Amino acid sequence: MDAIRIRGGNPLRGRIRVSGAKNAALPILCATLLSPGTCLLRNVPSLRDIHTLAALLRFLGRDTEVGEGTVAVRAEGANVRPEAPYELVKQMRASVLVLGPLLARYGRARVSLPGGCAIGARPVDQHLKGLEAMGARIELDRGYITAKGPDTEKGRLRGAEFCFDNVIVTGTEHLMMAASLAKGRTVLSNCAQEPEVTELAQVLNSMGSQIQGAGSHQITIDGVDELRPCDHIVASDRIEAGTFMVAAAATAGDVIVEGASFEHMHGFVSKLRDAGCTVTRDDDGVRVRRDGPLRPTNITTAPYPGFPTDMQAQFMVLMCLANGRSIITEMIFENRFMHVSELARMGANIDVRGNTAIVHGVPNLSGASVMATDLRASASLVIAGLVATSHETDILRVYHLDRGYEHIEHKLARLGADITRIKDARA
Ligand code: EPZ
């Protein structure tokens, strides 16, 4: 199995381009189930999760072609089988987002429950409650969600008012898709405002949906009878961009992250600046430099536009090298400190108390063999390896990394990192 080997100590310098956003491409690929014809997505990152979803779309009867940065999904002549099996859904939770589009388009669907996740329980109760508010009849049976439309209107979902108990990105996306083909108006409240939600709404509106308010806490969707195919260029990945910005800061480098959108990163950029980094807009993106000591900085993760939970692990590595104590509070997921014990193997000094980690800065980290446990934890271990001054770092189980980062070792090597992918039987 693959592992990543890093010899740390090189400041990262130069320009790096960000790939398309995984968390935008995945729901948009699910939305292709809502329309006839051929949908085309461009600037799609070549990631394991994208290939998993493409396999699911094929299983559902869609002719799906993954090309160089593109995915084409053809509905013509499709013999639809609105069923998503456990074998595919267990590989990637976001697969559950096919449920709403299948139900809205075909009046029935059977989709495996996604099951547990390393970072938390991650239930989908709010997704199902929202679909039931639109008239869906839902049963859970042996790990599967069986859904049928209301027994009126040929099973067509109907518009409804629904308020989420808590802010849920994929929940908001899911109900927006289902409501697009429902009869009447749907009003969703306490919605997620993430840029990926806004992007999905733009794509759905380009397909003929009538969505207003995306990017705010309240979204209104006036259902239509039919949608048309989309042709969309996926926006850059703000979490991949943030990961490179932290890597530049951690190595006291100077990097321009091309394609990064400053506007989508305020909650994160302000903390990088508090930590002593110089962060500026650049024609093509964002520039990050650090030439002074790192200052301890407290963060609390929150829904957008707050500090993204998907940047918590990476920012923790930065605080491991700060001149003092930082407090990191994880408010979104109940088990997102799996990287702490691996960082401790590299000499970090971190106390975890419930959803709070107290990070005591140390002069430096040292290389070691460490285990990736989830996507963003693995990114934090890569950054730790880049700064570790003595010994090399081997990161095992990098399949976690490949789920969300496209060719990360090549990109970092272009910035001067000594990083290679190796075969390692220990993984
Ligand atoms: C999206 O997940 C992202 N995934 C996650 O990115 C990201 O961490 C998360 O939003 C928060 O920003 C995609 O967009 C594909 P959740 P989402 O599991 O919306 C609770 C990454 O690293 N909840 O819904 O699926 C849940 O327990 C990934 O790229 C309910 O209570 O996140 C958690 O506390 C990881 N009931 C919170 O909401 C529900 O029905 C958000 O969790 C659903 C969720």
Boltz pocket constraint, residues with backbone or C-beta under 6 A from the ligand:
constraints:
  - pocket:
      binder: B
      contacts: [[A, 22], [A, 23], [A, 26], [A, 94], [A, 120], [A, 121], [A, 122], [A, 123], [A, 124], [A, 125], [A, 126], [A, 127], [A, 128], [A, 166], [A, 167], [A, 168], [A, 169], [A, 170], [A, 171], [A, 196], [A, 309], [A, 310], [A, 331], [A, 332], [A, 333], [A, 334], [A, 375], [A, 376], [A, 404]]
      max_distance: 6.0
